[in-house]
């Protein structure tokens, strides 16, 4: 009689020219105490990332995408594998991130103790490890993550997860229950916004997102200051509109929004505020042409439990 083998957690890592970080990233997962399967989905690297993985980490399953699928759709390939393999947990880890020893085990232990959390994330340090990742520090301010800052300063951090309204997907431990209920990433978000949308859907289905302060990871993005998705006001507003219209917790009226943007355009044109008029016109076009109608359909789809977008 063959011995029963419990399914193992699956780590999913999406790569795109990740040579600088990939060895440290993969090693941090493989050095975890428990057995973990790893799948890497490469989005068309041209710097030799794939060859380095094949040579240095033959135990890792490497999937080469035929084109750059973006972050969400590439992760969905791994999430489907997790469902088919009965993996109890999925670890999503950025290529430029790595876990500190013992952190994966702490995340899994806290998840077992607190099943109301569909996603748990460690504390995010920068690449050097000498301060918090700047964006992560914004996620845990008191009105977004009550008590964590105060407990850290006062030295009374509790072992339980701290609920947080949002934490980016650079390091997520997702439960199987969450994956079966919420599904995968919405493919309408090619790059940026997919993690916000996922957490909105998780919240709609009654699950929570949390930070485990005894678990730590590094996210090495400090040298990349310029980012058109955040620096260009038109792109930033378009991204915000996508996130807002796809949120199943909200009920945004497309007709009302279009009318409001038309009024804004007229106001800025008549007052010669050219930059503001350009932004408002881009917002109107974004809504009118495609974004909102598709995302409204996605919003309704997200309200149904099941393996959405997988």
Secondary structure as the mmCIF struct_conf table of DSSP 4:
data_model
#
loop_
_struct_conf.conf_type_id
_struct_conf.id
_struct_conf.beg_label_comp_id
_struct_conf.beg_label_asym_id
_struct_conf.beg_label_seq_id
_struct_conf.end_label_comp_id
_struct_conf.end_label_asym_id
_struct_conf.end_label_seq_id
HELX_LH_PP_P HELX_LH_PP_P1 UNK A 2 UNK A 4
HELX_LH_PP_P HELX_LH_PP_P2 UNK A 6 UNK A 8
STRN STRN1 UNK A 9 UNK A 15
BEND BEND1 UNK A 16 UNK A 17
TURN_TY1_P TURN_TY1_P1 UNK A 19 UNK A 21
HELX_RH_AL_P HELX_RH_AL_P1 UNK A 22 UNK A 30
TURN_TY1_P TURN_TY1_P2 UNK A 31 UNK A 31
BEND BEND2 UNK A 32 UNK A 34
STRN STRN2 UNK A 36 UNK A 42
BEND BEND3 UNK A 43 UNK A 43
BEND BEND4 UNK A 46 UNK A 48
HELX_RH_AL_P HELX_RH_AL_P2 UNK A 49 UNK A 56
TURN_TY1_P TURN_TY1_P3 UNK A 58 UNK A 59
BEND BEND5 UNK A 60 UNK A 60
STRN STRN3 UNK A 61 UNK A 64
BEND BEND6 UNK A 66 UNK A 67
HELX_RH_AL_P HELX_RH_AL_P3 UNK A 70 UNK A 85
TURN_TY1_P TURN_TY1_P4 UNK A 86 UNK A 86
BEND BEND7 UNK A 88 UNK A 88
STRN STRN4 UNK A 89 UNK A 93
TURN_TY1_P TURN_TY1_P5 UNK A 95 UNK A 96
STRN STRN5 UNK A 97 UNK A 99
HELX_LH_PP_P HELX_LH_PP_P3 UNK A 100 UNK A 100
TURN_TY1_P TURN_TY1_P6 UNK A 101 UNK A 102
HELX_RH_AL_P HELX_RH_AL_P4 UNK A 103 UNK A 113
TURN_TY1_P TURN_TY1_P7 UNK A 115 UNK A 116
STRN STRN6 UNK A 117 UNK A 126
TURN_TY1_P TURN_TY1_P8 UNK A 127 UNK A 128
BEND BEND8 UNK A 129 UNK A 131
STRN STRN7 UNK A 132 UNK A 132
HELX_RH_AL_P HELX_RH_AL_P5 UNK A 134 UNK A 139
TURN_TY1_P TURN_TY1_P9 UNK A 140 UNK A 140
BEND BEND9 UNK A 141 UNK A 141
TURN_TY1_P TURN_TY1_P10 UNK A 142 UNK A 144
BEND BEND10 UNK A 145 UNK A 145
TURN_TY1_P TURN_TY1_P11 UNK A 146 UNK A 147
HELX_RH_AL_P HELX_RH_AL_P6 UNK A 148 UNK A 154
TURN_TY1_P TURN_TY1_P12 UNK A 155 UNK A 155
BEND BEND11 UNK A 159 UNK A 160
HELX_LH_PP_P HELX_LH_PP_P4 UNK A 161 UNK A 161
STRN STRN8 UNK A 162 UNK A 163
BEND BEND12 UNK A 165 UNK A 165
TURN_TY1_P TURN_TY1_P13 UNK A 169 UNK A 170
STRN STRN9 UNK A 171 UNK A 175
HELX_RH_AL_P HELX_RH_AL_P7 UNK A 176 UNK A 182
BEND BEND13 UNK A 184 UNK A 184
TURN_TY1_P TURN_TY1_P14 UNK A 187 UNK A 188
BEND BEND14 UNK A 190 UNK A 193
HELX_RH_AL_P HELX_RH_AL_P8 UNK A 194 UNK A 204
TURN_TY1_P TURN_TY1_P15 UNK A 205 UNK A 206
STRN STRN10 UNK A 208 UNK A 219
TURN_TY1_P TURN_TY1_P16 UNK A 222 UNK A 223
HELX_RH_AL_P HELX_RH_AL_P9 UNK A 228 UNK A 231
BEND BEND15 UNK A 232 UNK A 232
HELX_RH_AL_P HELX_RH_AL_P10 UNK A 233 UNK A 246
TURN_TY1_P TURN_TY1_P17 UNK A 248 UNK A 249
HELX_RH_AL_P HELX_RH_AL_P11 UNK A 254 UNK A 270
TURN_TY1_P TURN_TY1_P18 UNK A 271 UNK A 272
HELX_RH_AL_P HELX_RH_AL_P12 UNK A 274 UNK A 289
TURN_TY1_P TURN_TY1_P19 UNK A 290 UNK A 290
HELX_RH_AL_P HELX_RH_AL_P13 UNK A 291 UNK A 302
TURN_TY1_P TURN_TY1_P20 UNK A 303 UNK A 303
BEND BEND16 UNK A 304 UNK A 304
BEND BEND17 UNK A 306 UNK A 306
TURN_TY1_P TURN_TY1_P21 UNK A 308 UNK A 309
#
